[in-house]
Amino acid sequence: MTPQQVADFCLQLPGAREDYKWGGVRVFSVAGNKMFALLSEGLAFKVAPELFLGMVDRPGIRPAPYLARAHWVSMNEPFPLGEAELQELLTRAHQLVVRRLPKIRQVGLLLD
């Protein structure tokens, strides 16, 4: 996937929006300010805690600077994951963030 395809996919997720922060980093968030993915010179996104160590052991994927303690991974282009796997992980990142919202704010954002 290209960065633009990643951006288009992220924006198709329920309630997702895009902002530019920190000198041009594309930030994808839900519910106002809850980030689930970042695009700049590469891609970074949140993963489930149980997937984190397995993901960073894969070639081309590393802990995201400043966000690794929150279980974020990052990768440079070309992204080392196939389109289907990357879309699944971005959807999971979105849902991880949505599930941490108060129940009233989850309405319409959950995919399950």
N, C-alpha and C positions, 0 to 999 in steps of 0.2 A: 504494500500500500504506500502511496505517496503521502506526504504531510497533508496535502489538501483533501485527500480521500479520508484520512483519519479525522480531520476537522469536520468534514461533512457528516461522517458517521456519528461523531460525538454530538453534533447538534441535532441529530435525529432522535436522540434518547429523550425520554419524557422530562420536561422542565429544564433541559440543559441550555446554558447560555455561554457566550464567549466574551471575554474581556481581554484587554491588553494591559499587562502590568510589568513592572521591573525592566523597563527599557525594551519593550517589544515582545515579551513572552506571551504567547497565546494561552490563556487560562480558561479551561472548561470547568464550569461549576454548576451546581444545582442549589435551589433554595437560597438564592442570593449570593452567598460567598463560600459555599462548601465545595472545595476543589476536588475533582476526581482525575483530571489529566492536564498535562502541560505540554505545549509544543514550542520549541525554540530551535536550537541547533540539533535537537533530537526530540525524543518523546519520553515523557515520564508519566507514570500513573500508579494508582494505589492497587495493591493486591492483598488478598486475604493473608493473615499472619501465617497460616499453615502452608501457603504456597511460596512465601517469600524466599526462604533458603533454597528451595528447589529452582526457583526462577533465576536467582543470582549465580547459581552454579552453571547455568547455560551460557554458551559462548555468545558474546555480544551484549549480554544483559548484566547490569551492575546495580548496586544500591544507588538510589538517587541522592545526590548531594543535598544535605540539610533536611531531607524528608525520609531518609532510610529508617529512622526510629519509628516512623508512622507506617512502615511497610510499603514504601514506594520504590519502584524500580525504574531504571532509565536505560535507554538504548539510542544509538546513533543510526542515521540512515546509511545504507539501506537497512530497514528494520529486519532483525533476524527471525521474525515470526511470519507465518503464512497469514493470508487475509482472514480466513475463518477464525484462527486461533486469536489473532489480534483483536478482532471484533468481539469475540467472546470475553476476552480479558478486559476490554474497555467497558463492555456491558456490566461485567462483574464489579469493576471499579465504581461505576455509577451507582449500582445497587448497594454496594457496601456503604457508600456515603448516604444514600437515601434511608437505609435501615437505621442509621444513627440519628435521624431526625425525630422530633416528637411525632407521635402517631397522627396527629391532626394534619401535619405538613406532609406526611407520606402519601396521602390520598391522591391518586392519579399519577403518582411517580413510580410505584412498584410495578414490576413487570411480571412477577410470579402470581 
